[in-house]
Amino acid sequence: MIPLLIASLSASLNLAATPAPAATAVSLSAESQPFSETWLRDRAQQMAQADYAPLTGKLPPALADLTYDQYRDIRFRPDASLWRSAKLPFQLQLFHLGLFFADPVSLHVVERGRARTMRYTTNLFNYGKTRFSEPLPDTLGFAGFRIHYPLNRKDYFDELMVFLGASYFRALGRDNLYGLSARGLAIDTAEPTGEIFPVFREFYVEKPAKGAKGAKHLVVHALLDSPPMTGAYRFDIIPGDNIEVRVTTTLFPRRSVQRLGVAPLTSMFLFGENGRRSFDDYRPEVHDSDGLLIWFGNGEQLWRPLQNSDRLEMSEFRAEGLKGFGLLQRDRKQSHYEDLEASYERRPSVWIEPREGFGKGSVFLVEIPSREEIHDNIVAFYTPEAKPAPGTPIRLAYRMYWGVKTGPRPFVASTVGTRTGSARQVGLAANQQKVDASARKFVVDFASPIPVTSADDVEAVVSASSGEAKNTRVESYPAIGGYRAVFDFVPNGSNPVELRCFLRRGDTALSETWSYRFTPQREGGK
């Protein structure tokens, strides 16, 4: 619900509202304190040596009881944006507390090695039709902030990135709309004991330089806290067609956890070309991402189409020397979504490129059942093999790329479509069918980065953890500049089956590896 609200707040920036007093630009405290990355790391380490102290989250009743629409009506006034009058290359706007956002975050500006606090005042916001019986206290604070930058036009400061709620953040490449989210850290996701959601308690934003030097680089520091561990984060934010976010962090465990989720991504997948049968919806597809791409240390690239099952699904992909992973939105055709408001074809993909601390471990994919698109039901993250040890810092660094074209440049054919259906041959009676009635036909499309003239001598290599693949063939597919692999799969029982397929000519691989979890009873088998 929080990611949907972020998108809704962004969309409402330019709505007409009740006139309000003249805006007051964001002001900073007169007092300042020394700041450095070393100071923030020391602070995180000191916190980890003490017991966790949860935030109270005690809002004035008037804010705690706001409805969704009432909270959405509270908007930051653009003319009050931090650094607007100074004509710096970046501007900051702030989020009001209320509704889901009960815990204030401490926001600071860093200049010449000293940090000053951003001060709350009601004049920074337009409250629309929302009214309060008593004045709000000046000590209220903020829920989060967003970064603006002239991304699509030189004369307009577009929303570029937002930090709001727990350790969630989102970013945009050129001509994108908000879609999937990232988090600072995920802990014990899908564990029976319940997931723990760390929070960013403090932010320190370095004032950007004026002119060319500061035009394409903003640095944000954050202090993370949770019952099991703390962390000091640095985000180097570089706008462009694909926004690059360089993340470095040092984590300080208070105690061990079952599953540490590094570089976690959270997305929404309701249905695609292969899963809309159970949805009565005019739209062909509804999703922010359509697959997980993993680039292993041995050079293999694996594509896992996302699914919306009727039960929780968790997949683990062992990875040593991981080169990258990400949740991508490969399908960019508007006609495949037919949603003129949501425009899912404009949602960004996110690619994670490890830089430090990614040794032996696994990439996890969690798929949560969902019946509505307001819920993020997809989670992907990396988990190191070694469990966190209390008192032992964990140093990590990775780069994130948000945009339309992210991930490694394809050097082999990429999966662009997955479809299944009955393997029954039309026109033949049941006793004449060549495969069992439980068999399913799989059609997998691969788009090639190089021109394809023929499918001669191209083989689809299909493997299954159980059951049998039959009637395998490969056809050229001129409309996508690639190939179509077709095979019938006969399951052996009702347990989930792991399927894999890739194309080759002789000893040369022509495609990435398509990976799919098939559950016979769920997808039509007996």
N, C-alpha and C positions, 0 to 999 in steps of 0.2 A: 504493500500500500504506500509506503514512503516514497519509492521511486516514481510511482504514478503521480503522487502529490508534487514532487519536484518538477515534473514535466508540466503539470497543471499550473503551478506557480509561475513558471517561465512563460507559458502561453498567455497568462493574464497580465503581463507587464504593461501592455499598451491599452488595457481596457479603460473606459471612462469611469471616473470615480467622483464621489462627493468632494467638493472643494475643501481644502485643508489649509492651515496656516502655512506661511512660507517655509520652505525646507531649510533646515540647518545642516550644513555640511558636517560629515563625520568629524568629530573632534577627538583629540588624544589627550591623555592625562598629562598634567604638568610634570609629574614624577616619572622618572625613568629608571631602568635597571640594566646592568650589563647583560649582554647576550652573546653566546657563541654556540657552535655545535657541541663543543666539549662540555659547556655548562649544561646543555639540554640532556646529553647522554649521562652526565653525572646525576642530574636530577631524576632521570628515569631509573638509574641504578639504585639511588637512595630510596625511591618509592618502593622498589621491588624488595628491599630489605625490611620493609614494614608491612603490617597487615593491610589488606585491601580495605579502603574506606569508600563505600558506595556513595554516590551523589544522592541528595535528598529528593530532588525533583519536585519540590513544593512550590507550585505556581499559585498566584492569586486565583481564587475560584473563578473569577470572570474569564481568565485565560484557559484554565484547565477544562472548563465546561463549554468551550467553543465548539460549534459544529464544523463539519468539513468546509461548508460554504462560507461560514463566518471567518474561519482562519484564512481561507483562500482570498478573502476580500482585503486582507491586510497586506499591503505591498510597500516595499521600499521605494522611496522617491528618487528617481534617477538623477535629478539635479543635486542630490545630496551625496552622490557617489564619492568615495575617497579617491583623491588624486585627479578628479575631474577638472577643477579650476587650475591645477598645476600643469594640465595638458601632458600628463605622462602617458606612456604607451599602454598601460593597463589601468583599469578602474576596478574598485571593489564595491559591491552592494551586500547588504546584510539581511539575514532572516530573523523574523520576530519569533519569540517563544510562544508556545501555545499548542493545543491539540495533542499530537503525538510527541512534540518536542518540549519536554518538561525540564531538561537539564541544560543550564547555560554552559556555553563554552567560552573560554577566556581568549579574546582576540587581541593581538598586539602587532604593532608596526615596528620593524627593526631598521634603524638608520645609524650608520657610523658606529656599529657595535653596541647600541643601546636600544632597549625595547620600551615602548610606551603603549598603554592600554587604550583600545577604542572604547569610547563612552557611549552608553545608551541614552537616548532621549526620544520622546514620542514624536518630536518634529521630524525625525528621520523617516517616518512612515505615513502613508495615507491609509486610514482605517476604513474607507468606503462607508458602507452602511452599518458597520460594526460599532456599537456604542458600549461604554462602560459606565457603571453608576458611580465609580470612584476613580480618581486619577491613578494611573499606573506608576509604580515607584521608579525613580531614576536609577536605582541599583539593579534593575531587572536583568540586563545583559542580553545576549543574543543566542540564537539557536545554531547559526552557521553563517556561511558567506558564499558568494559567487564572484567569479572573476570575469571581467568583460574586456574585450579586445576587438579591434577592427578586423575581424577575420574574413568576412565576405565582401565588405566594402570599406574603403579607406575613411569614409565620412560617418561611419556608424559603428558604435561599440557593441558587437554581438556578445551574447553570453558564451563563454568559453569553457568554464569548469565550475563545478559546485561541490562544496563540502557541507553535508547536512545529514544528521542522524547517525548515531553510533560512530563507526569508522567508514561510513559510505562516502564515495565521491564518484562523480561522472564528468566526462569531458566530451568535447565535440571537435571533429575535423570540419573542413570546409564543406558547407551545404548539407551538414548532418542535422538530424533531430535527435533529442535524447532517447536512448534506448536502454542498453544494459548498464549495469553499475559495477564498480569495483569497491573493495574494502581494504582497509589497512591490514587486517588479519582475520582469519576464520579459525575458530577453536571448537573441536569436537563436533563438527558438522555431521548430522545424521547418526550420531551416537545415541544409544538408548538412554544415557544419562542426561541428554539434552544439550543443545548447542549453547555456547557462551559467545556473546557479542561484545568484543572490546569496543571502547569508545575513545575518540580523540577529545581530550579534556582541554588542551591549550593549543593555539596556533600562533605562530610568529611569522609574519609576512615581511620579507625584505623589500624595502622601498626600491622600485626599479629606477635605473638611471634614465636621465632624459636624453632623447636623441637616439642615434643609431645603436649606441652601446646597449641600451636597455630595451630596445624595440621588440626583441623576440626572446626574452628570457625573464621569467619570474620565479623566485625561489620562495617556497612555503615550508616551514618547519612545523612539526606537530608532535605533541606528547600523547602517547597512547597508554591506556590503563585498562586493566581487567583483573578479575580474581587470580588467574594463574600467572600473568606476566604483564610487564610494562614494555614500552618501547619509545625510542627517539627516532623520528622520521624526517627525511628531507625529500621534498619534491621539487625537481627542476622542470619547469613547465615551458615548452617551446612550441608555440603555435605554428600551424601550416596546413597544407592539404590534409595531412595526417598529423594530429597534435602528438608530440612526443613528450612523455612524462618519465623522467629518470627518478627512480625511487631508490633510496638507500636507507637502511634502518639497522639499528642495533637493538635486539630484544633481550630482556632480562627476566628469565623465568623465576617466579616465586615457587612454583611447583611444576611437576610434570603434567602432561595432558595426553589424552589418548590419540588425538589426531591434530597436528598443527597444519593449518591451511595457509600457505604462502601465496601471495599474489592472487587472492580469490576474486573471481568474476561471478556476477549474479545476473541472470537474464530471464526472459520469458519465452516459453514455447507452448502455444496452445494446440495448434495443429498445422501440418504442412500438406504437401501433395500426397503423402502416404498415410495420413492419419485423421482425415476429416469426416470419416464415416459416422462417428458417434456425435458429431456436432451439427445441429440444424442452423447453419449460418450461410449467408449469401456469399461470404468472402471465401476465395479458394484457399488462402493461407493466412494465419495470424501468428506472427512471432517476431521477436527482436533479434534472434539469432537462429540459424538453422543447422549449425554443426560445430563440433569441436575438432580443431586441427592440432596435431602433435608432430613435432619434428624431433626424432630421436637422435641420439649420439651417433648411431651407425649410418645415419643419412636417410633412413626410411621416414616418409611422411604418411601419417595415418589420418583419415577423415572418418569421424563418427557422427552420422546424422542424428539430430536430437529427436527424442520421442516424448510423448505425454502418456505415460502408462496409467493403468488403474491401480498401481501399487508403487511404493518407493523403490527406485532402482539406483544402485551404486555400482559404478564400473571403475576398476583400477588398472592403470597402464604403467607397468614398471619402466623406469627411465633412468639410465645412467649416462651422464654427459649430455643431458637434455639441452637441445638447441633452442627450443621455444614451444609455446602452446598458446591457444587462444580460442575464444568463442567468436565465430565469424557469421556475418550475414552475407552469404554468397549470392543469393537470389536478389537481383536489383531491378527486376522488371515490375513496373507498377501494375500491369495487367494480371500479375500473379497474386496480387493482394486485393485490389479493387476497394481500397479504403482511402477515400480522399482526405479524411481528417487525420488518421493515424500515420499514413504514409510510411508504412513499415519498410519500404524499399530504401528509405533514407536513414535508417538506423545504423549507427557505426558498428564496425567490427573492432575487436581489441586483440592485439597480439602482444604476448609477453616474451621478452628476450632476456634470459638469465645472464647475469654478469658476475655475480659472486655468491657463494654459499649453496649452489645447487649441485650437490654431488649425487650419491646414490639416493634414490627415492622413487616416488610414483606421482603420476598425474591422476587425480580423482575426478570423476564426473558423477554428480548427483542429480537425478531427475525425479521431481516430486509431482504426484498427481495434482491436476488442477482443472477446474471447469470454467474459470474466468480469466481473462487477460489482465486483470488488475493485479494478479499475484505473480511475483517472480518465483519461478519453480525450477530453475536450472542453476546449478552451482558447479564451478570448475576451479581447481586449485592444485598446487604442488605441495607434496608432503615429504619432508626429508625422512630417510630411513631411521636415523638416530633420533630417539626421543629427547625432548628438551630436558636438561639437567638443571635443577635449582642452583643458582649461583654462577652458572656458566653462560656468558653472553653469546648471543647468536648474531652474527654479522651477515646481512643479506643485501644484495643490490640487483636490480633488474630494470629494464626499460619497457615502457608500455607505449604502444602505438594505436591511437584511436582514429578511425576514418573509414572511408569506403574501400580503399585498397591497402590493406595491411597484411602482414605476414610475409613469409619468404616468397621471392619471385618464383613462380612455378616453372620447373624445368622438366616436369612430366605432366601428363594429363590429370586434371583435377575433377573430382566428383561434383556434378552439378544437379543431379536428380536421382531420387530413390523411390521406386514404386513397387507395390506388391499387389497381387490378386490371385484368384483361383487359377490353378494350373490345368483346370479342366479344358479339354480340347473341344471347341464348338462343333456341333454336328455329329458327335459320336455318343452313342448310348453309354450308360454307366459301365456295362460289362465290356465295352470296347476301349475304354480309356487306357492310355499307356502308363499312367502313374496313379498312385493311390489317391483316393478322394481327399486325403488330408494335405496333399502337396500344394505348395504355394509357388507362384511364378514371381521371380524377382527381375526387375528391370533397372539397371544402374547405368547412368549416363556419365561419360567422361569428356570434358572439353580439353582439347590439346593446345599447348602454347605454340606448336608448329603446325603447318598445313597438313591435313590428312587427305590423301587421295584414295586410299583403299584400306580395307580391313584384312586383306589377304595375309595369311601367316600370323595374324594376331590371335593370341590365345588368352582366354579368361581363366586365371588360376583361382579356383574357388575351394575353400576349405571350411569345415564345420566341426565344432566340438562334439557333435553327435548328429545322427541322421546322415542323409546322402544327397548330394547335388547331382542332377541329371540334365541331359539335353542342353548342355552349355554351348553357347554360340556368341560370336561378336560380329556386329554390323557397323559399317561406317555411318556416321550421322552428320551429314553436311550442314544441317541447320545450326548446329552448335560447334561445327568445326572439330569433331571428335568421333567418339565411338559410343556404341550402346552394347553393354553386356547383358545377356539374358540367360537365366537358368531356372530350372525347377528344383525346388527343395522338398524332400520327403522327410518329415520329422520322425524321430524314433522316441515316442513318448510325449509327455506334456511339459517337460522341464525347459527352461530357457536355453537357447542355443546361441553360441557365438559364431557368426559368419564372417568370413573375410574374402575379399576378391581384389585382384589386381590384374592388369593387362601386361603382356610381354610378347615380344617377338624374338624367338630364339632365346638367348640368355640375357636379353636387354629388357629391363622393366620400362614400360611405356606410361605407367600411371602411378599415382599414389595408391596406398592400400585403403580400400573401403572396408569399414568395420561396422557390424550391425548386430544388435541383440534381438533375436527373434523368439517370441513366446507363442508356441502353437495355439494354445487355447484362446489367447487374446486376439490373435490375428487371423482367425478363421479356420485353423486346423482342428481336427477332432481330438 
